[in-house]
Amino acid sequence: MAASPSTSRKRVVLLGATGSIGESTLRVIAAHPDKLELVGIAARANHVRLAQIAREFGVRHVAVFEPAAHAAAQAAGAFPPGTALHGGLDGLVALAQLPEAEVVLVAVVGTTGLEPALAALAAGKDLALASKELLVLAGKFIMAAARRHGAQLLPVDSEHSAVAQCLTGHATTDVRRIVLTASGGAFRDWPAERLAHVTPADALRHPTWAMGPKITVDCATLANKGLELIEAQWLFGLAAAQCTAVIHPASLVHGLVEFTDGTMLAQLSPPSMTFPIQHALLHPRRAPGVESALDFTQLLNLEFRPVDEGRFPCYRLARQAMAAGGVAPAVFNAANEVAVAAFLAGHVPFLAIPRIIDQTLQTMDNFEPETLPAVLAADAAARRTATARLAPAA
């Protein structure tokens, strides 16, 4: 006899198990062994850590994306006997479609997770999204796939989780706007003249969150908040003008919803990804959290500041791309990825990031894509265009 939904464990596939989101997800799953079961894990290259996770959680399906790392994992024989070791993009897709899986959490960097995400939806799996680039690149097609196959999209970003929780029980037609919060990143309080001399090490000193290099730089430029606004537009079916952001240095309020009557709801929790991850994986159930809640016997700073678009031009460019629609958000995302990678490698200065994005957006023609290959072609063209503009401005 099958277990009742109230007592059965939800079976989870985790793509990106060795990154920061992956490690937080493992903490949530370990804290709720009676509610969650890990059935598949994948990593780009860290097969040693992946083998440790497989042994700890008894996972029998694993995938290593990079060919050299996959070959090394096979040669080392590091995984427990009986483990099915998959490789490459085909391996990620295979895990996303595991028959026993119920929810697939995509936490891989960049657009690598697009095909596995679509495969999961096609197989009727619920999709927990931590890779915001996927909706920015292909929101039109991901949302259509979810509707077609009756699957849920479960936001993992803290801001989108906050908005989703505030919207529970309310009609979207009653929403005037949503407000995502931003910490302001590493240079929130720097004088503008210092930004010309920023180093990658400076940009990676985030004041609140511990994340990977690319997203940490995106927080410093506020490109990340722009990408999140585009993602929110798709997730919640809103107009571009209804998606806004504010600076909230304490990162305690993660999102707000303003309704047509002028009232607002906000979601608060400590700045840890375990909160939104747990909400996505256990949805619609609640359970004790991995970490302590906010302590209101201590002083809490709920300061909010408007976003200065002159100081954060990447945020302004993202909002312009969101308003333009079509492939403009995909072009913004591609140019940003190229520019940030070049900055982290020491090839361009920090202030070149918005310049490269702006020049790429101005160069590329915008159009409404009718097929996913058309979006992917625009993404590839934008990367070529941005790469050609990596030379420092004269």
N, C-alpha and C positions, 0 to 999 in steps of 0.2 A: 504494500500500500504506500502510495506517495506521501511524503511529509506535507503537512499543511503549510501554506505560505507564511504563517506567523512563526513557524518553528524551523523552516528549512533555511539553509545557508545560501546566500546569493553568491554565485560563482563568477569570479572576476578574472579578466585578462588584463595585464598591465604592460603596455608598450612604452618603454622608457623607464625601466625598473631601477636603473642605477643612478639616475639624476636626482636633483633635489626634490622634484615632485614625486618621483618614484619612491624615494626613501621615506617621505612623509606618508605616502600611501601604505607602505609596508607597516609603518607604526600603527596606522588605523586598523589594518587587517589583523595585526598581531593582538590588538586590544579587544577585538571582537571575534574570536575564533568560533563562537556559537552562531554568528550572523553572517560572516564573510568567509569565502574559501578562494584562495588563489590557485587558478588552474593553468595559467599561461603567463610567461614573462619574456620580455625582449629587451635587448640593449644594443647600442650601436657597436661597441667594441669591447667593453669591459667584461669578458667572459669569466674572469676569476670571481668578481663580485656576483655575477649572475649564477655561478655554480653554488656559491654560498647561500644565496636566496633560495635556490632550488632545493637544497638540502634542508634548510630551516623550515620551509613551508610545504615541503613534500610536493613540489611542482614537477609534473611529468612532461610538459611541453615548453620548450625554450627556443628562442631565436636570437642569433647574433647577426647583425646587419652587414657589417664590413666583411668582405671576403677573406682578407688576411686574418682577421680576428676569428672568423668562423673556422678557418683551417687550423689555426692554433688551438682552438677549443677542441676540435676533433682529435688532433694529435696528442693533446694533453690528457684526454680521457677524464676530464675533471668532473663531469656530471655523474650523478648516481646511475647505477645500472637501470636500464629500462626507460631512461629519459629520451624523448624524441627531440633531436637537435635540428632545428631548421635554420636556413641561412638566407641572407639577402632580402629583397623586397617581397619575394614570394613567401619567405618565412614569416614576415610580419602579417601578410594577408592570411596565411594559413592559421595563425593564432587568432586573428580577428574573427575567423569563421568557425572556431572550434564548436562542435555541436553542443557540448556541455556548458559553454559560456553563456551568461545572461547579460553581462555588461562589460564593455571594452573601454578601458581608460587609456586615452591617447595622450602621452606626455613626451613625445619625441620632439626634438628641436626642428624648427623650420617646416617645410612642406613635405617631408618624407612620409608623414603620417596620413597624407590625403588618400592614397589608394587603400590602405588598411581601414581607414575610417569609413569610406564608402562601401568596402567589402563587409564590414561589420553591420552597417545599416541594411545592406542587401540581404544579409542573413537574419535580419529581424532582431539584432542585438541592440540594447540600449547603448548609447554612446556618451561617455563622460569625456568632455573635451577640456584639456589643459593646454592645447596648442592653438592659440588664438589665430595663428596665421592661416589655419585651414578655412575658417569662416571668412576671413578677410579675402583670401584668394578665391574661394569657391562657395561662398555662402548660398548663392542661388541654387546650386546643385546639391549641396548637402541638405539644405532644408527640404528640397523637393524629394530627395531620397528618403528622408525620415518620414515625411508624410505618406509616401508611396508604400513603405514597408511597415508602417504603424510602429515605428521605433521612437523612443524618447531621446532628446538631447539634454544631457545633464551638465550644467556649467560647473567647472572646477575652479576657474579664476575666482578669487575671493569677492571681487566686485560684482560679477554676474551672479554668483551664488546669493549675494546680498539682495540684489534686485529681484531675483526669482522668489526669494523668501518673502520679501515685502509685497510682491504681487499675488501671493497665494490668496485665493478667495476673492480677487478683484478682477474686473474686466479691463482689458487693455484700452478700451474706449474711454475709461474713466481716468486715464493717465494723461497728465499735462506734459510731464517730462521725467526723465530719470537722471540722477546725478551720481557719477562715479567719483570716488575719491582717489587722490594721488598723493604720495608722500612728498613728492617734489624732487626725489633722487639726491644724488651726492652733491649737487651744486645749488640746491635750493636756496642757500643763504650766502652764496659766493657773490661778490661784486661782479658785474658783467665784464669788466676789463680783464679779470683773471681767466675767463673761459678760453681765451686765445692760447693759453699756456697749459691747458689740461693735458694730463698724461693718462694712458689706459689705467694705470694703478690708481690714479685719483678717481676715475669714473667708476671703478669697481668697489669703492668704499660706500656701499649703500647704508643709509642711516637706520634702516628698520628691518629690511628683509634680507635673508640669505638665499641667493639665487645664482643661476648660471651667468657666465660673462655677458652673453648677448643681451639677455633680458635686463641685466643690471645697467648696461649702457643705455638701453631703450628707456629705462626709468629716468636716467640722468637727462636725456633729451626730451622726455615726455612723449616720444614716439609710441611708447608702450601704451600710454593712456589713449592716444589717438586710435591705435589698433583695437583697443578694448571698446571704444565707442562704436567702431564699425562692427565689431563682433556683436555688441549689444543690439544694434539695429536689426541684425538678422535674427538673433535669438528671441527677441521680444516683439518683432514685427512693428517697429516704430519708424517714424520719419527721422531724417538726419537732424532736423531742428529740435527734436525731442530728446536728443542724447547729448549731455553736457558733463563737465567735470569741474571739480574744485580741488585745491591743495588742502590736504589735511595731514600735517606733519606727524601726528601721533599714530596714524594708521589703526585707529580703533573703530571708527565708523567706516564701513567698506562700501556702502552704497545707500542711496536714498531714492524714494519714489514720491514725486509730487502729484497729487490728484487734482482733478478739475475744480474741486471745491477749495483748493488752496492748502489743504492739510498735507503733511508729509509723514512717511514712515521711513525709519532708518534701521539698519541691522548693524549691531556692534559685536565684536569679539576680539580677543587678543590677536596680534599680528602673527599668526601661524597658519600654514596651509592645511594643517590637520582638520581644521573646522570645516572649510568648504569641501574638502575631499570626503570627509565622513558624511556630510549632508548629501553629496552626490551618490555615494555608494549605498547608503542605507535608505535613501529616499523611497517611500515617504515616511519611513520610521525614524524615530529619534532614539538616542541611547547616550549614556554618559560619555563625555568627551575624553580624548587622549590627554588633554592639558586642562589646566584650571581656567575657569571663566574670569571675567574682569572682576577686580576687587574694588568695590565702591567705598571701602574704608580708606582707600588711598586717593590722593589727588589725581584726577584724570583731566588731561588737557584736550578739550574738544574744539580747538581753534580751527577755523576755516579761512582760506584766502582764495581770491579769484586767480585764475590762471592768466599769467602775463604772456600773451601770444608773441609779443616782441622778444621776450627773453627765451621762449620755448618755440622756435619756428617750426620744429618737427610736428608739434601738436597742431599748429595752425594748418600745415600742409596736409596732415591726416584728415582734419575736418573738411578741408576743401575737397579732398579726394572722396570722402564719404558723401558730401553733397552732390558731387559730380556723378557718382555711381558708375555703372558700366565696369570697365576693367581698371579704372583709376585707382581703387583701393589695392588691387593686385600689383599695379605698377609701383605705388607707394611702398608696399611691403617689400617687393623685390629690390628696389633701389636702396631702401633702408638696410636690408640684409647685406648687400654688397658694401655699402659705405661703412657700416659698423665693423664688418670683418676687416676692412682695410685699416680702420682706426685702431682696432685691437692689435693688428700686426705691425703698427707703427708706420704705415705707409702714407696716411693722411692725418691732418690735425682734427681735433674734435669739431671745430666749427665748419669743417668741410662736409660733415654728415648732412645737415640741411641743404647745403649748396648742391650736393650731388642729387639729393632727392628732388629738389625743385627743378633742376635742369632736366632730369629724366622725365618728370611729369610734363614739363613744357614741350619736350621733344616728341613724346609718344602721342599718337592719336588715340582718343578715347572712343569706345563703342560698346554697345550692349551685346555681350556674348550669348550666342544661342547654343553653344556646345562647350563641354569641359575642355576638349582639345584647344578651342579658341582661347580660353583663359590661360591655359598652360603655355600656348605660343606667345601670348602677350607677356607672361611672366618671364619667359626665356629672353624675349626681345628687350624687356626692361633691364634685365641683368646685364646683357651685352652693352646697352646704352649707358648704364651706370658705370660699368667697368671702364668704358672709354673716357669717363669724366673723373677718373681718380687722380689725375695730375692736379697738384695744388693750383689754386687760382693765382694768376699773375699779379 
